[in-house]
Amino acid sequence: MPLESNPSRDPCLPNLATATAALRLQAVHKHYGAQLALAGLDIDVQPGEIFGLLGPNGAGKSTALHIATGLLGVDRGSVQVLGGDPRQPALRRRFGIAPQRLSLYEHLSGRENLTFFARCHGLSGEHLRHRVDAALAFVALADRGRDRVGAYSGGMQRRLNIAAAICHDPELILLDEPTVGVDPQSRNAIFDNVLALKRQGRTVVYTTHYMEEAERLCDRIAIVDRGRLLAVDTLNGLLKTYGGNPQLRIRRAGVEQAITTATPMVELERAIADGGVEAFAWSPPSLEQVFLGLTGRALRDRP
């Protein structure tokens, strides 16, 4: 069941059709005590796009989303959501967040959870029931809505977490690592949900550290690390600017050699002329190459 637009939105509020950005963070700094979480982060999300925040664990992605919702303040910098201050109650009804840490009550049913969250956003009566029904159907949980959330699988809980973020019919949806710990079927269902939200004209901010998710879903990708924006562009733009050269792999006498070169066909012809080539393959620049080139290859075992 598609999520329907709410015709009762206040026309005096800022509108995505006229706002220059759905979400804008400018030179945002944030500390947790002595620890620097965001160091002048700049983000500009356009209406109707799926905007990816790609970064290692601890890069500042969740902090950025919590600031965008008004849950956290900033030390320096400015925040605009849908053209206004996210702390304004009327504006808060126009965006939703599915946090990485599930915001669900396991002793309640799925329907009871969504009813609670919808009431928090001011919904009531028949409109509330319609929105809850639509959100459950959207994440394919209509037949499990009366079951306790504690009996749900991990994938079902993640999908209900998204339903809680959209049950009040928001224009902007913030999804923080929404596929963590889910099975492949639920992961693909979540991908379908995200793409369906875009088709409905909604704006989605999607944080992840999985390259394939950013490649598959996002119109633009921002690579962040240590609280800083390192690059932002379309996938093709990132590959063109930061991807480097293709890699040619040649196997001779059971030994594989990797050659990074701007002219893989020339190198291959040379290798074949030299003889002994048993197999070969080449791969174009990848988002993983871009990511590792910008963030480094060192392990991040410490926070």
Buried (B, 14 or more C-beta within 10 A) or exposed (E): EEBEEBEEBEEEBBBBEEBEBBBBBBEBBBBEEEEBBBBBBBBBBBBBBBBBBBBBEBBBBBBBBBBBBBEBEBEEBEBBBBBBEBEBEEBBBBBBBBBBEBBBBEEBBBBBBBBBBBEEBEBEEEBBBBBBBBBBBBBBBBEBBEBBBEEBEEBBBBBBBBBBBBBBBBBBBBBBBBBBEBBEEBBEBBBEBBBEBBEBEBBBBBBBBEBEBBBBBBBBBBBBBBBBBBBBBEBEBBBEEBBBBBBBBBBBEEEEEEBEBEEBEEBBEEBEEEEEEEEBEBEEBBBEBBBEBBBEEEEEEEE
